[in-house]
């Protein structure tokens, strides 16, 4: 099975795909790598995990590409389990609803392997999610664990470390301005993002128009995430390539 998986993988992936999915050091099997290849490049993107069961749901139970915020006022998050290790990756989020106060926050966060769905509320830019993340979490020290766009303000939201600092001080989300940022008050719009892990950048697009580079210095492994909180009307997001 290992030989078959390796043979099929080498016959299917392009040079760019191969560069974007390096085999992890250690005991990663070719079968596991082939499964990651299918999820990352061949299967449709979807929200594999909904966190904050009382705050967020799928629009339709069988369609995991669409999620909406429920009438609670608390944050829920929809997380894509595709793990991006290297190379260039793109996503689009189609948003429908009134994003007035809280809006939609979308971007990247460290992948999680433990059952994060047990949380009753989830906001990756403000919570410590390190206990749910990969066992190699500590190797990503002094970097960025979560970077999201706040659509209502246009600001970037940066969480360098989920865990507390070594001196015991808390690590907080840091809102910041960036060149090209725009407030969004439309009731229907599309946010596109391009994550380039070869250079460590996250570019943002609005309705297919490039706004600019929102973040630099990103390194390590990430997955796509959207956080939503209802404030006055339902808000939903659809994920796609």
C-alpha positions as CSV (number, residue, x, y, z in Angstrom):
1,X,0.0,0.0,0.0
2,X,2.8,2.4,0.8
3,X,4.5,1.7,-2.6
4,X,1.2,2.2,-4.4
5,X,0.4,5.4,-2.6
6,X,3.9,6.8,-3.4
7,X,3.6,5.7,-7.1
8,X,0.1,7.3,-7.5
9,X,1.2,10.5,-5.7
10,X,4.3,11.0,-7.9
11,X,2.2,10.4,-11.0
12,X,-0.4,13.0,-10.1
13,X,1.1,16.0,-8.4
14,X,2.7,19.0,-10.2
15,X,6.0,20.5,-9.3
16,X,4.2,23.3,-7.5
17,X,2.0,20.9,-5.6
18,X,5.1,18.8,-4.6
19,X,6.8,21.9,-3.3
20,X,3.8,23.0,-1.3
21,X,3.4,19.6,0.4
22,X,6.9,18.5,1.6
23,X,7.0,15.2,3.4
24,X,7.3,15.7,7.2
25,X,10.4,14.5,8.9
26,X,10.0,11.3,10.9
27,X,7.4,8.6,10.2
28,X,4.9,10.3,7.9
29,X,3.6,7.6,5.6
30,X,3.0,7.9,1.9
31,X,-0.6,7.0,2.4
32,X,-1.0,9.9,4.9
33,X,0.8,12.2,2.5
34,X,-1.5,11.1,-0.4
35,X,-4.6,11.8,1.7
36,X,-3.2,15.3,2.5
37,X,-2.6,15.9,-1.2
38,X,-6.2,15.0,-2.0
39,X,-7.6,17.3,0.6
40,X,-5.2,20.2,-0.2
41,X,-5.4,20.1,-4.0
42,X,-8.1,17.9,-5.3
43,X,-11.2,18.0,-3.0
44,X,-13.4,21.1,-2.5
45,X,-12.5,23.2,0.5
46,X,-15.0,22.9,3.4
47,X,-15.5,23.8,7.0
48,X,-14.5,20.5,8.6
49,X,-14.9,21.7,12.2
50,X,-17.5,24.0,13.7
51,X,-16.5,25.2,17.2
52,X,-19.0,26.8,19.5
53,X,-22.0,24.5,19.0
54,X,-24.5,27.1,20.3
55,X,-23.0,29.9,18.2
56,X,-22.5,28.5,14.7
57,X,-24.1,25.9,12.4
58,X,-24.0,24.6,8.8
59,X,-26.6,26.3,6.6
60,X,-27.5,22.9,5.3
61,X,-26.4,19.8,7.4
62,X,-24.9,17.9,4.4
63,X,-23.1,21.0,2.9
64,X,-20.0,21.8,4.9
65,X,-19.0,24.6,2.7
66,X,-21.5,27.0,4.2
67,X,-21.8,28.1,7.9
68,X,-23.8,30.8,9.6
69,X,-23.8,32.6,13.0
70,X,-26.7,31.9,15.4
71,X,-28.5,34.5,17.6
72,X,-26.3,34.3,20.6
73,X,-23.9,37.3,20.4
74,X,-20.9,34.9,21.1
75,X,-18.2,33.9,18.7
76,X,-18.2,30.6,16.8
77,X,-15.5,29.5,14.3
78,X,-15.6,27.4,11.2
79,X,-12.2,25.7,10.5
80,X,-10.9,24.0,7.4
81,X,-8.7,21.0,8.3
82,X,-6.5,21.3,5.2
83,X,-3.0,21.9,6.6
84,X,-0.8,24.3,4.5
85,X,2.9,23.6,5.0
86,X,4.7,25.4,2.2
87,X,4.0,27.0,-1.2
88,X,1.1,29.2,-2.3
89,X,-2.5,28.6,-1.3
90,X,-5.7,30.5,-2.0
91,X,-9.3,30.7,-0.6
92,X,-12.4,32.7,-1.1
93,X,-15.1,33.5,1.5
94,X,-18.5,34.6,0.2
95,X,-20.2,36.5,3.0
96,X,-23.9,37.3,3.1
97,X,-25.6,39.2,5.9
98,X,-25.1,42.3,8.0
99,X,-21.6,42.5,9.4
100,X,-22.2,45.7,11.3
101,X,-20.6,45.4,14.8
102,X,-18.6,42.2,14.9
103,X,-18.5,41.4,11.2
104,X,-16.7,38.4,9.9
105,X,-13.1,37.6,10.9
106,X,-11.3,35.4,8.4
107,X,-7.7,34.2,7.9
108,X,-5.3,31.6,9.1
109,X,-4.5,29.8,12.4
110,X,-2.4,26.9,13.6
111,X,-4.0,23.5,12.8
112,X,-5.6,21.6,15.6
113,X,-5.5,17.9,16.2
114,X,-7.4,17.5,19.5
115,X,-11.2,17.8,19.8
116,X,-11.5,21.6,19.7
117,X,-15.2,21.2,18.9
118,X,-15.8,20.7,22.7
119,X,-15.4,24.4,23.2
120,X,-18.6,26.4,23.7
121,X,-17.1,29.5,22.1
122,X,-14.2,30.0,19.8
123,X,-12.4,33.1,18.6
124,X,-8.9,32.2,17.5
125,X,-7.6,35.7,17.5
126,X,-8.3,36.2,21.2
127,X,-8.3,32.7,22.9
128,X,-5.4,30.4,23.9
129,X,-5.9,27.3,21.6
130,X,-2.4,25.9,22.1
131,X,-3.7,22.9,24.0
132,X,-5.6,21.8,20.9
133,X,-2.8,22.4,18.4
134,X,-0.2,20.1,16.8
135,X,2.4,18.4,19.1
136,X,5.1,20.4,17.3
137,X,3.4,23.6,18.5
138,X,6.5,24.8,20.4
139,X,8.7,24.7,17.3
140,X,6.8,27.7,16.0
141,X,8.0,30.0,18.8
142,X,8.3,33.8,18.2
143,X,6.0,33.6,15.2
144,X,2.3,34.1,14.4
145,X,-0.3,31.6,15.7
146,X,-3.3,33.5,14.2
147,X,-3.8,36.2,11.6
148,X,-7.2,37.4,10.6
149,X,-9.0,40.2,8.7
150,X,-11.8,42.0,10.5
151,X,-14.2,42.8,7.7
152,X,-16.1,45.5,9.6
153,X,-13.1,47.6,10.4
154,X,-10.6,46.4,7.7
155,X,-7.9,46.0,10.3
156,X,-5.7,43.0,10.7
157,X,-5.9,40.9,13.9
158,X,-2.6,39.4,14.9
159,X,-2.0,36.9,17.7
160,X,1.7,36.1,17.9
161,X,1.4,33.4,20.5
162,X,-1.6,31.6,21.9
163,X,0.3,30.7,25.1
164,X,1.3,33.2,27.8
165,X,4.7,34.7,27.5
166,X,7.7,33.1,29.3
167,X,7.5,35.8,32.0
168,X,3.8,34.9,32.6
169,X,2.3,38.0,30.9
170,X,-0.6,37.4,28.7
171,X,-0.4,37.3,24.9
172,X,-3.1,39.5,23.4
173,X,-4.6,40.0,19.9
174,X,-3.1,43.0,18.3
175,X,-5.3,44.9,15.8
176,X,-3.3,46.9,13.3
177,X,-3.6,49.0,10.2
178,X,-2.1,47.9,6.9
179,X,-1.8,49.4,3.4
180,X,-4.9,48.7,1.4
181,X,-7.3,48.1,4.3
182,X,-10.9,48.9,3.7
183,X,-14.0,48.8,6.0
184,X,-16.7,46.6,4.6
185,X,-20.4,47.3,5.3
186,X,-21.9,45.6,2.3
187,X,-24.5,42.9,2.9
188,X,-22.9,40.6,0.3
189,X,-19.2,40.5,-0.7
190,X,-16.4,38.1,-1.4
191,X,-13.0,38.1,0.5
192,X,-10.2,36.3,-1.3
193,X,-6.9,35.4,0.4
194,X,-3.6,34.1,-0.9
195,X,-1.2,32.6,1.6
196,X,2.4,32.3,0.3
197,X,4.5,30.3,2.8
198,X,7.6,30.5,0.6
199,X,7.8,34.2,1.4
200,X,5.5,34.3,4.5
201,X,2.8,36.7,3.2
202,X,-1.0,36.9,3.3
203,X,-2.6,38.9,0.6
204,X,-6.3,40.0,0.7
205,X,-8.8,40.6,-2.2
206,X,-12.3,42.1,-2.0
207,X,-14.6,41.1,-4.8
208,X,-11.6,39.9,-6.9
209,X,-9.8,43.3,-6.4
210,X,-6.5,43.1,-4.7
211,X,-6.3,45.3,-1.6
212,X,-2.7,44.5,-0.6
213,X,-0.5,42.4,1.7
214,X,-2.1,42.2,5.1
215,X,0.7,40.2,6.8
216,X,4.3,39.2,6.4
217,X,6.7,36.9,8.3
218,X,4.3,33.9,8.5
219,X,6.0,30.5,8.9
220,X,5.1,27.0,9.9
221,X,1.7,25.3,9.3
222,X,-1.7,26.9,9.0
223,X,-5.3,26.2,8.2
224,X,-8.1,28.5,7.0
225,X,-10.6,29.8,9.7
226,X,-13.6,32.1,9.9
227,X,-15.1,33.5,13.1
228,X,-18.6,35.0,13.3
229,X,-20.7,36.6,16.0
230,X,-24.3,37.6,15.4
231,X,-25.3,41.2,16.0
232,X,-28.7,42.1,14.7
233,X,-29.0,39.8,11.8
234,X,-27.7,36.4,10.6
235,X,-24.3,36.3,8.9
236,X,-23.1,33.4,6.8
237,X,-19.9,32.5,5.0
238,X,-19.2,30.1,2.2
239,X,-15.7,28.7,1.5
240,X,-14.3,27.9,-1.9
241,X,-11.1,28.0,-4.0
